[in-house]
Amino acid sequence: MRTVVLTSGGKDSILALHRILDRKLVEKREIILFGVIPKNPESFMFHTVNLHMLDAISKCLEIPLFKAEVSGEEEREVLELEEALLNLDAEAICIGAIASRYQLKRIDAICKKHGLRLFAPLWGEEPEKILNEVANRFEAIITSVSAMGLDESFLARKIDHSCIEHLKMVSAKYGVSLVGEGGEYESLVLNAPLFRRRISIKKLEKTWRGSTGVAVVREYVLEDKDII
């Protein structure tokens, strides 16, 4: 089943990819990574930080990558996504949605309109469970923050169990999404079980403005890793 995995290189979409392969819903050779590149950094639906790293992730996974530019304007960007997807002859779409009905509703509408299967393997799961799986299986870092309680110290921080406890405190105090699904923070996966190589960051540039910040990868190398 030719399956398009929508990904920004972040933890949720990469975990969704692992889930559909772990569950043998599709075969790896049938998968295409799909990176959406919004012109508008305030896109309602898509992440915008470190999208240039999608090429590295594609190489690490040894899965082909297709990229499409969209306006980043609400609703218009969904129509542009639909048009781009139709060029791939997909039979299914996989997304990393957890609780965002905004994303799920729009992708589901595309799937129903064109007779595609929708995979949303993280949907409805407890956020803490998902974060713990990320901490246990992946090497992932936080690359942007834009919510009350998330300060500059979170930028480039590895998502490990210590980080999760800190995120839980922030979530409880300020009501932000524990998994950052509302854009409170974004992430980048540097290593995962399916990666044949891992991303090693050599230069990272942090920028902080007011109450928001980003950590952009400027230099990196792909390192071989032992595959057991």
C-alpha positions as CSV (number, residue, x, y, z in Angstrom):
1,M,0.0,0.0,0.0
2,R,1.7,3.2,-1.2
3,T,1.7,5.3,1.9
4,V,2.6,9.0,2.3
5,V,3.9,9.9,5.7
6,L,3.4,13.6,6.5
7,T,6.5,14.7,8.5
8,S,8.4,17.8,9.7
9,G,11.1,15.6,11.1
10,G,9.6,15.9,14.6
11,K,8.8,13.3,17.2
12,D,5.1,12.7,16.5
13,S,5.3,12.0,12.8
14,I,8.5,9.9,13.1
15,L,6.9,7.9,15.9
16,A,3.8,7.4,13.7
17,L,6.1,6.1,10.9
18,H,7.6,3.6,13.4
19,R,4.2,2.5,14.6
20,I,2.8,1.6,11.1
21,L,5.9,-0.4,10.3
22,D,6.0,-2.0,13.8
23,R,2.4,-3.1,13.3
24,K,3.2,-4.3,9.7
25,L,0.4,-2.1,8.3
26,V,2.7,-1.2,5.3
27,E,6.1,-2.2,4.1
28,K,9.0,0.2,4.2
29,R,9.5,0.0,0.4
30,E,5.9,1.4,0.0
31,I,6.5,4.6,2.0
32,I,7.2,8.1,0.9
33,L,8.1,10.9,3.3
34,F,6.2,14.1,2.5
35,G,7.5,17.4,3.8
36,V,5.3,20.5,3.6
37,I,7.2,23.8,3.3
38,P,5.0,26.7,4.3
39,K,5.9,30.2,3.0
40,N,4.2,31.7,6.0
41,P,6.1,31.0,9.3
42,E,2.7,31.3,11.1
43,S,1.2,28.4,9.3
44,F,-1.9,27.1,11.1
45,M,-1.2,23.4,10.3
46,F,2.4,22.8,9.6
47,H,5.7,23.2,11.4
48,T,8.3,25.6,10.0
49,V,11.6,25.2,12.0
50,N,14.5,23.1,10.6
51,L,12.6,21.8,7.6
52,H,15.9,21.8,5.7
53,M,16.8,18.8,7.9
54,L,14.2,16.6,6.1
55,D,16.8,15.7,3.5
56,A,19.1,14.4,6.2
57,I,16.2,12.4,7.8
58,S,15.3,10.9,4.5
59,K,18.9,9.7,4.1
60,C,19.0,8.3,7.6
61,L,15.8,6.4,7.1
62,E,16.7,5.4,3.5
63,I,13.1,6.4,2.5
64,P,12.5,8.8,-0.4
65,L,11.3,12.3,0.3
66,F,8.9,14.5,-1.6
67,K,8.6,18.2,-0.6
68,A,5.8,20.6,-1.5
69,E,5.6,24.4,-0.9
70,V,2.4,25.8,0.4
71,S,1.2,29.3,1.2
72,G,0.8,28.7,4.9
73,E,-2.5,30.5,4.8
74,E,-5.4,28.9,6.7
75,E,-7.5,26.5,4.6
76,R,-5.7,27.5,1.4
77,E,-2.7,25.5,2.5
78,V,-4.9,22.4,2.9
79,L,-6.1,22.7,-0.7
80,E,-2.5,23.1,-1.8
81,L,-1.5,20.0,0.2
82,E,-4.3,18.0,-1.4
83,E,-3.2,19.0,-4.9
84,A,0.4,18.0,-4.1
85,L,-0.7,14.7,-2.6
86,L,-2.6,13.7,-5.8
87,N,0.7,13.8,-7.7
88,L,2.0,10.9,-5.6
89,D,-0.6,8.2,-6.5
90,A,-0.9,7.5,-2.8
91,E,-3.2,4.8,-1.4
92,A,-2.9,5.9,2.3
93,I,-1.7,8.9,4.3
94,C,-0.1,8.6,7.7
95,I,-0.1,11.5,10.2
96,G,1.2,12.1,13.8
97,A,-2.0,13.7,15.1
98,I,-2.6,12.9,18.8
99,A,-5.6,15.1,19.8
100,S,-5.7,17.9,17.2
101,R,-9.1,17.6,15.5
102,Y,-8.0,20.5,13.3
103,Q,-5.4,18.4,11.6
104,L,-7.2,15.1,11.7
105,K,-10.5,16.5,10.2
106,R,-8.7,18.1,7.2
107,I,-6.6,15.1,6.3
108,D,-9.5,12.8,6.8
109,A,-11.6,14.8,4.4
110,I,-8.9,14.5,1.8
111,C,-8.7,10.8,2.3
112,K,-12.5,10.3,2.1
113,K,-12.7,12.5,-1.0
114,H,-10.1,10.5,-2.9
115,G,-10.6,7.0,-1.4
116,L,-7.4,6.9,0.6
117,R,-6.8,5.1,3.9
118,L,-5.9,7.3,6.9
119,F,-3.3,6.1,9.4
120,A,-3.3,8.1,12.7
121,P,-1.5,5.6,15.0
122,L,-1.0,8.0,17.9
123,W,-4.6,9.3,17.9
124,G,-6.2,9.5,21.3
125,E,-3.2,8.2,23.2
126,E,-2.1,9.7,26.5
127,P,0.5,12.4,25.8
128,E,2.8,11.3,28.6
129,K,2.8,7.7,27.2
130,I,3.8,9.1,23.8
131,L,6.6,11.3,25.3
132,N,7.9,8.3,27.3
133,E,8.1,6.3,24.1
134,V,9.9,9.1,22.4
135,A,12.4,9.3,25.3
136,N,13.0,5.6,25.3
137,R,13.3,5.0,21.6
138,F,14.5,8.3,20.0
139,E,17.1,10.9,20.3
140,A,15.1,14.1,19.8
141,I,15.5,17.7,20.8
142,I,13.2,20.7,21.2
143,T,13.8,23.2,18.4
144,S,11.3,25.9,19.1
145,V,9.2,27.2,22.0
146,S,6.3,29.6,22.0
147,A,4.2,29.2,25.1
148,M,4.0,30.5,28.6
149,G,6.4,28.6,30.9
150,L,8.7,27.4,28.1
151,D,11.8,29.5,28.4
152,E,15.1,29.6,26.6
153,S,16.5,26.7,28.6
154,F,14.2,24.3,26.6
155,L,15.9,25.2,23.3
156,A,18.0,22.3,22.0
157,R,17.1,20.3,25.1
158,K,16.9,16.5,24.6
159,I,13.5,15.0,25.2
160,D,14.4,12.6,28.0
161,H,12.6,11.7,31.2
162,S,13.9,14.7,33.1
163,C,12.6,17.0,30.3
164,I,9.3,15.2,30.4
165,E,8.9,15.9,34.1
166,H,9.7,19.6,33.5
167,L,7.2,19.7,30.6
168,K,4.5,18.1,32.9
169,M,5.0,20.9,35.5
170,V,4.7,23.6,32.8
171,S,1.6,21.9,31.3
172,A,0.0,21.6,34.7
173,K,0.7,25.3,35.6
174,Y,-0.1,27.0,32.3
175,G,-2.3,24.5,30.5
176,V,-0.1,24.0,27.5
177,S,-0.2,20.8,25.5
178,L,2.2,18.3,27.0
179,V,3.2,17.1,23.5
180,G,3.3,20.6,22.0
181,E,0.6,19.7,19.4
182,G,-0.7,23.2,19.4
183,G,2.7,24.6,18.4
184,E,3.8,25.3,21.9
185,Y,7.1,23.6,21.0
186,E,8.5,21.8,18.0
187,S,11.1,19.0,17.9
188,L,13.6,17.3,15.7
189,V,14.5,13.6,15.7
190,L,18.3,12.9,15.4
191,N,18.2,9.2,15.9
192,A,15.6,6.4,15.9
193,P,15.5,2.6,15.5
194,L,14.7,2.9,11.8
195,F,17.6,5.3,11.2
196,R,20.5,3.6,9.4
197,R,22.6,6.7,10.3
198,R,22.2,9.3,13.0
199,I,22.4,13.1,12.8
200,S,25.2,14.7,14.8
201,I,24.8,18.4,15.2
202,K,28.0,20.4,14.9
203,K,26.6,23.9,15.0
204,L,23.3,25.1,16.4
205,E,22.1,28.7,16.4
206,K,19.6,29.8,19.1
207,T,17.5,32.9,18.7
208,W,15.3,34.3,21.4
209,R,12.8,37.1,20.9
210,G,10.5,38.2,23.7
211,S,8.8,35.0,24.8
212,T,9.6,32.7,21.8
213,G,12.7,31.1,20.5
214,V,14.1,28.7,17.9
215,A,17.2,26.5,17.7
216,V,18.2,26.1,14.0
217,V,20.7,23.5,12.9
218,R,23.4,25.2,10.9
219,E,26.0,22.4,10.5
220,Y,25.6,18.6,11.0
221,V,27.1,15.3,9.8
222,L,25.5,11.9,9.3
223,E,27.3,9.3,11.4
224,D,27.2,5.5,10.9
225,K,25.8,3.5,13.8
226,D,25.9,-0.1,14.7
227,I,22.9,-2.0,13.5
228,I,22.2,-5.1,15.4
